[in-house]
Amino acid sequence: MTAVIMNGKEVAMNIRKVLAEEIAATGVSPLLAIVQVGDNPASQIYVRNKHKAAAEIGMKCRICYVPETDDEENLRNLLLDLNDNDDVNGIIVQLPLPQNFDELKILSWIKYIKDVDGFSPTNAGLLQMNSPEAVVAATPQGVLALLKHYLSDLRGKHAVIIGRSNIVGRPLADLLLNQDCTVTVTHSKTVNLPDICRQADILIAACGCPKMVKADWVKKGACVVDVGINRVDGHLVGDVDFDEVKEVASYISPVPGGVGPMTVAMLLKNTWNAYKKQHPLV
Ligand code: GUN
């Protein structure tokens, strides 16, 4: 058996096309503000991609660079200005932040109706409580959209998530629980990780370890979603050993071209939804 490839690039392009049509039809141009602290090279690429993707659907994007040497007070003032600026519809702070910045504190400064990453404590709590008002973090939302595109029913499926980050693992666990999956969250201290992974109907790798998930970790016919983006010898590879695992799984997402494009599409969708909430008459 060779798995069906979950084509995130194609699914994401369709989502972006619908967003572009909706925005064009209303004649407005929503504004996303991206705050980048320091000059992490990977972050610079992600921020550039988000800017380009926004422009392609008729969305404005303002990138605010904050030097790593700045203190938190300057960053706070910038975020408060963006919160108060009615022209700005969505705000994200690109992660990871340099070590001298307190991530949780900084994310809590973003007004929750503009928090299009869904990382604020308010949105994380609303998601946990299965509220329809929650803004859901882009990567978990992208994973769910990809799963729904390829699988007919998620109810009762055993989803095993490798990784417990605030950006992916934890919100994804909430999201899949809200879809009536049975969810197991594993992490670096989990004992017998391959045994637990072999029980998964849906296996999601979000641990940041290149090619860690091997064919003998995967139940025959399982669906495997790879959230990892690792640079090895100048190439991008996921957390799943794609060549091995595709012979066992029934569905598998590639890297690149799987979850990555879905994340960008969901950020744009969250920003457009934020605009509509802020302008109910549009
Ligand atoms: N770093 C890695 N993924 C993300 C994301 O989805 N949003 C932000 N702001 N930073 C990230």
Boltz pocket constraint, residues with backbone or C-beta under 6 A from the ligand:
constraints:
  - pocket:
      binder: B
      contacts: [[A, 92], [A, 93], [A, 94], [A, 95], [A, 96], [A, 117], [A, 138], [A, 139], [A, 167], [A, 263]]
      max_distance: 6.0
